[in-house]
Structure formats: structure tokens, C-alpha cells
């Protein structure tokens, strides 16, 4: 058994795939690439394939990851080339790295995510919207209501927002670039930022631009854990 960590992008029409559809699509591509996957034991064996934090449907990404177990020790460059040939347009493998020691799952190590969000606004509302977004940084507490299958819950998203940059791109366009908590310690979603805006906006695009672990001021990328202790 040989383990590999794969970095890939999810763009264009593929951003509308659900997380389950993405997993199935990548499984099919690996099979078409004729890479021999390791399967779990039991009555319903499935490929040993694990992904990082799920993306919301409609969100593109420049920095996604999955871990893959194969029966043979393929060269990483062969894995990259073979999978890319089998993937549909909009999914693209950027890097493959062999995992040299036991590592924690991606969802256990990743605790930061960066995003870029493009909003269309009424130019007359721009200053109000910018002021409301800036409150996110100056306040010690920002509470929003989240709804899930168990009902509604009030959450304070302020501790999860680490940076926020607002850029005016055009008369009616704003670009928000931000870094938020992700994982078991908290999960800042792009639409959380919209909850503080009282004026109407149109979301034109959301892109996740990075995933990593940050601890005591040290940034470690998911691929870095493949050949170093601590992952």
C-alpha cells in the first residue's frame, strides 16, 4: 500500500458539483487512468480516498486536496499526468506528493481557508456596505443565526475571521478577500459575511484560494506534511 496527497483545482462548470459528485467523478478518473486503488474490506468495499473540507456548491477553488492509497508505488508525476488526462475540464491536478509516514487526515490538520468573493452592489450603497463589513474587524463579537437540520442557532463568527481586505473593483463591484477558521475549532463560511450587510448585493463569484494549517504563527501547507513530522 502506497499513499499519496493530491492538490487540485475545481473551476468552471465543475464548481456546481456537490461534494459527493466530486468524489465520484475523481474516483472514475482514477479508474480510467488505470491506477490501482486500495479498497476497504467488508461487504461494501470502497476506494481508500479521503478529501479535505467540502466546498459549497457554486464555489470554485484553486487549492483542494485528497489523499489516495494505491497498490503500486507509482511515480508522482505519472499519477498527475494520468489523472489529468482522465479528468473533465474544470478539474485539474496541480501536484502529487508521496506520503512518507503516517499523517493525520486532511480535515484534522487544515484550520485556515482563504477566499475571494466578488459582489455587485448599487454604487449608492457602497460606502454603507464597506462600513458594515469593516465592523466585522472592529467588533469583538458578531452574532448571526444559522439554520440546520436541528433548527436555528446563534453563533459568534468574529473569532473565526482572521483577515478581511475590501477592494473597489469598479463603480458597482466590490472584491472581498478574507481568511477564516475552518474545521473543528470553527467554520467561517463566505455567506456569513453577507449577513452583516443590510443593503442588497449580488454574489458574482466565490473562490477558495487556499487551505493550510496555522499554529503559533507557523503556516504549514497540506503537501508539507507528507515528508515532515507533525502531520
C-alpha positions as CSV (number, residue, x, y, z in Angstrom):
1,X,0.0,0.0,0.0
2,X,1.3,3.4,-1.0
3,X,-0.2,6.7,0.0
4,X,-0.2,10.0,-2.0
5,X,-1.5,13.5,-1.4
6,X,-3.0,15.3,-4.4
7,X,-3.5,19.0,-4.9
8,X,-6.1,20.0,-7.5
9,X,-8.4,22.8,-8.7
10,X,-12.2,22.9,-9.1
11,X,-13.3,25.6,-11.5
12,X,-15.6,26.5,-14.4
13,X,-18.8,24.3,-14.5
14,X,-17.3,21.8,-12.0
15,X,-17.8,24.3,-9.2
16,X,-21.5,23.3,-9.4
17,X,-20.7,19.7,-8.4
18,X,-21.7,18.6,-4.9
19,X,-19.0,17.1,-2.7
20,X,-20.4,13.6,-3.3
21,X,-20.5,14.2,-7.1
22,X,-16.9,15.4,-6.9
23,X,-15.7,12.3,-5.1
24,X,-17.5,10.0,-7.6
25,X,-16.0,12.0,-10.5
26,X,-12.5,11.7,-9.2
27,X,-12.9,8.0,-8.5
28,X,-14.0,7.4,-12.1
29,X,-11.0,9.4,-13.4
30,X,-8.6,7.3,-11.3
31,X,-10.1,4.2,-12.7
32,X,-9.9,5.5,-16.2
33,X,-6.3,6.3,-15.5
34,X,-5.7,2.7,-14.7
35,X,-4.2,3.4,-11.3
36,X,-4.8,0.5,-8.9
37,X,-6.6,1.8,-5.8
38,X,-6.6,0.1,-2.4
39,X,-10.2,-0.8,-1.3
40,X,-11.6,-1.2,2.2
41,X,-12.6,-4.6,3.5
42,X,-16.1,-5.8,4.2
43,X,-19.4,-6.3,2.3
44,X,-19.3,-2.9,0.6
45,X,-15.6,-2.2,-0.2
46,X,-14.8,1.4,-1.4
47,X,-11.6,3.1,-2.5
48,X,-9.4,4.5,0.2
49,X,-9.8,8.1,-0.9
50,X,-10.3,11.0,1.6
51,X,-10.9,14.6,0.8
52,X,-10.3,17.9,2.6
53,X,-13.0,20.3,3.7
54,X,-16.1,20.3,1.4
55,X,-16.9,23.2,-0.8
56,X,-20.3,24.7,-1.0
57,X,-22.0,24.1,-4.4
58,X,-21.2,27.1,-6.7
59,X,-17.8,27.9,-5.0
60,X,-14.7,27.4,-7.2
61,X,-11.3,26.5,-5.7
62,X,-7.7,27.0,-6.6
63,X,-6.4,24.8,-3.7
64,X,-8.1,21.5,-3.0
65,X,-6.7,18.2,-1.7
66,X,-7.4,14.5,-1.4
67,X,-5.4,11.5,-0.1
68,X,-5.2,8.4,-2.2
69,X,-4.0,4.9,-1.4
70,X,-2.6,2.8,-4.3
71,X,-1.4,-0.8,-4.6
72,X,1.7,0.2,-6.5
73,X,4.4,2.8,-5.9
74,X,3.7,4.9,-9.0
75,X,6.0,7.9,-9.6
76,X,4.0,11.1,-8.5
77,X,4.5,12.6,-12.0
78,X,2.8,9.6,-13.6
79,X,-0.2,9.9,-11.2
80,X,-0.5,13.6,-12.0
81,X,-0.3,13.1,-15.8
82,X,-2.6,10.0,-15.8
83,X,-5.4,11.6,-13.7
84,X,-5.3,14.9,-15.6
85,X,-5.8,13.0,-18.9
86,X,-8.9,11.3,-17.4
87,X,-10.5,14.4,-15.6
88,X,-13.2,16.5,-17.2
89,X,-12.5,20.2,-18.0
90,X,-12.5,22.3,-14.8
91,X,-10.8,19.8,-12.6
92,X,-7.0,19.8,-12.8
93,X,-4.3,18.2,-10.7
94,X,-1.5,20.6,-9.8
95,X,0.8,18.4,-7.7
96,X,1.1,14.9,-6.3
97,X,3.4,14.0,-3.3
98,X,4.1,10.7,-1.8
99,X,3.3,10.4,1.9
100,X,6.4,9.0,3.6
101,X,5.0,8.5,7.1
102,X,1.7,8.2,8.9
103,X,-0.2,11.5,8.7
104,X,-3.4,12.8,10.2
105,X,-6.4,13.2,7.8
106,X,-6.7,16.4,5.8
107,X,-9.8,17.5,7.8
108,X,-7.8,17.1,11.0
109,X,-4.8,19.3,10.0
110,X,-6.4,22.1,8.0
111,X,-7.6,25.0,10.1
112,X,-7.4,28.0,7.7
113,X,-9.1,28.8,4.4
114,X,-8.8,31.9,2.2
115,X,-11.5,33.2,-0.1
116,X,-12.1,35.9,-2.7
117,X,-15.7,37.0,-3.2
118,X,-16.9,39.4,-5.9
119,X,-20.1,41.4,-5.1
120,X,-22.2,43.6,-7.4
121,X,-23.7,46.5,-5.5
122,X,-25.6,49.7,-6.1
123,X,-22.9,52.4,-6.2
124,X,-25.1,54.5,-3.9
125,X,-24.9,51.8,-1.2
126,X,-21.1,51.2,-1.5
127,X,-20.0,53.3,1.4
128,X,-22.6,51.8,3.7
129,X,-21.7,48.3,2.7
130,X,-18.0,48.9,3.3
131,X,-18.7,50.4,6.7
132,X,-20.8,47.4,7.7
133,X,-18.1,45.0,6.6
134,X,-15.4,46.9,8.5
135,X,-17.5,46.4,11.6
136,X,-16.5,42.7,11.4
137,X,-12.9,43.7,12.1
138,X,-13.6,46.3,14.8
139,X,-16.2,44.4,16.8
140,X,-15.3,41.9,19.5
141,X,-18.5,39.9,18.8
142,X,-20.6,39.4,15.6
143,X,-23.5,37.1,16.1
144,X,-25.5,35.6,13.3
145,X,-28.3,33.0,13.1
146,X,-27.5,29.7,11.4
147,X,-30.2,27.2,10.4
148,X,-29.5,23.5,10.2
149,X,-31.5,20.2,10.5
150,X,-31.7,20.7,14.2
151,X,-33.2,24.2,14.0
152,X,-31.7,27.6,14.5
153,X,-28.5,28.5,16.4
154,X,-26.9,31.8,17.3
155,X,-23.1,31.8,16.6
156,X,-20.4,34.4,17.1
157,X,-18.4,34.4,13.9
158,X,-15.9,37.2,14.9
159,X,-13.3,34.8,16.4
160,X,-13.2,32.9,13.1
161,X,-12.4,35.9,10.9
162,X,-8.6,36.5,10.8
163,X,-8.2,39.0,8.0
164,X,-10.5,40.9,5.6
165,X,-9.5,43.2,2.7
166,X,-12.1,45.1,0.8
167,X,-11.2,46.4,-2.7
168,X,-13.3,48.6,-5.0
169,X,-13.0,47.0,-8.5
170,X,-15.5,49.1,-10.4
171,X,-18.4,51.5,-9.8
172,X,-20.6,48.6,-8.8
173,X,-18.1,45.8,-7.9
174,X,-16.5,45.0,-4.6
175,X,-13.9,42.3,-4.0
176,X,-13.6,40.8,-0.6
177,X,-10.5,38.8,0.3
178,X,-10.5,37.1,3.7
179,X,-9.0,34.3,5.8
180,X,-11.2,32.4,8.1
181,X,-11.2,29.5,10.5
182,X,-12.2,26.1,9.2
183,X,-12.5,22.8,10.9
184,X,-13.4,21.6,14.4
185,X,-12.5,24.8,16.1
186,X,-14.9,26.9,13.9
187,X,-16.0,27.3,10.4
188,X,-16.4,30.7,8.7
189,X,-18.5,30.5,5.6
190,X,-18.4,33.1,2.8
191,X,-22.1,33.8,3.1
192,X,-21.6,34.6,6.9
193,X,-20.0,37.9,5.8
194,X,-23.2,38.8,3.8
195,X,-25.3,38.5,6.9
196,X,-23.9,41.8,8.2
197,X,-24.9,43.7,5.1
198,X,-28.3,45.4,5.2
199,X,-28.3,46.5,1.5
200,X,-28.9,44.2,-1.4
201,X,-25.9,42.7,-3.1
202,X,-25.4,40.1,-5.9
203,X,-22.7,37.5,-5.4
204,X,-21.0,37.1,-8.8
205,X,-18.2,34.7,-7.8
206,X,-16.7,32.9,-4.8
207,X,-13.3,31.2,-5.0
208,X,-11.5,29.4,-2.3
209,X,-7.8,30.4,-2.8
210,X,-6.0,28.5,-0.1
211,X,-6.1,25.8,2.6
212,X,-3.5,25.3,5.2
213,X,-2.7,24.8,8.9
214,X,-1.6,27.8,11.1
215,X,-0.3,27.2,14.6
216,X,1.7,29.5,16.8
217,X,2.4,31.8,13.8
218,X,3.7,28.9,11.6
219,X,2.0,28.2,8.3
220,X,2.1,24.6,7.0
221,X,0.6,23.6,3.7
222,X,-1.0,20.2,3.3
223,X,1.7,18.9,1.0
224,X,4.4,19.8,3.5
225,X,3.1,17.2,6.0
226,X,3.9,14.4,3.5
227,X,7.6,14.3,4.4
228,X,7.8,16.0,7.8
229,X,6.7,15.1,11.4
230,X,3.7,16.8,12.9
231,X,1.1,15.9,10.4
